[in-house]
Amino acid sequence: MKKIILFVSCLIIFSSIHAQGIFKKVTSSVNNGSTSNAANQILKTVSSNSNGSSLTNEDIINGLKEALTIGTQNSAKKLGTADGFFQDAAIKILMPEEAKEVASTLRKMGMESLVDKAILSMNRAAEDAASGIGDIFINAVKKMTITDGLNILKGNDNAATEYLKTTTSAELKEKMKPVIQASLDKVNATAYWKDVFINYNRFSNKKVDTDLNQYVTDKAMYGIFYAVAIEEQKIRKDPAAQVTAILKKVFGGK
């Protein structure tokens, strides 16, 4: 068990400075129940941090919980403000695929403002919903087990984000949908949406039926987990993002 803990800690701490070939050798050795000389040397090196203290199970779990807490708080804070979604090209909510023809047609007919208002209102609704999700993530982090932590450490750069996605998606959707619906109504998104299709249907017989609330909720959740994944990668790899002692101990490469 100690070998596995030390090995996965090695992957995190030295991911930015060691070649992938070395990692493969260590993996093979551990999986076979033995360690080569090279693997032993690496494991010996990462068995203590810069202060000479060993990493324990508690250190690893506390570090992961700290990373997830900080990452989700940063994400919620960023996305839960005006333009958190709207000004981020990676997660900005645009017209759904089946409505792109609608938007294109209306723009060609000089109705750009109508389409733009519909898009802005959807992003505003997502921003409203993102501001109130912190407690769901915190509860999920509190429930993390040793097994969860080891799986995250053995995973890729977004393994912690995937853990949150698995454990919180259902609750997030349940909490966000009514907030998004209220926000859609508040910013007149529903009215803008109806106006878009009323005008479009004047010139086309093709009907487009999209559940606006469901669409915005799904896109908002995608944006939230995208932002959390970015924060996770920063904490794993960027010393400047390791802002607490436990983060430096678990993720620090020096």
Secondary structure, 3 states (H helix, E strand, C coil): CHHHHHHHHHHHHCCCCCCHHHHHHHHHHHHCCCCCHHHHHHHHHHCECCCCCECCHHHHHHHHHHHHHHHHHHHHHHHCCCCCCCCCCCCCCCCCHHHHHHHHHHHHCCCHHHHHHHHHHHHHHHHHHHCCCHHHHHHHHHCCCHHHHHHHHHCCCCHHHHHHHHHHHHHHHHHHHHHHHHHHHHCCHHHHHHHHHHHHHCCCCCCCCCCHHHHHHHHHHHHHHHHHHHHHHHHHHCHHHCCCHHHHHHHCCC
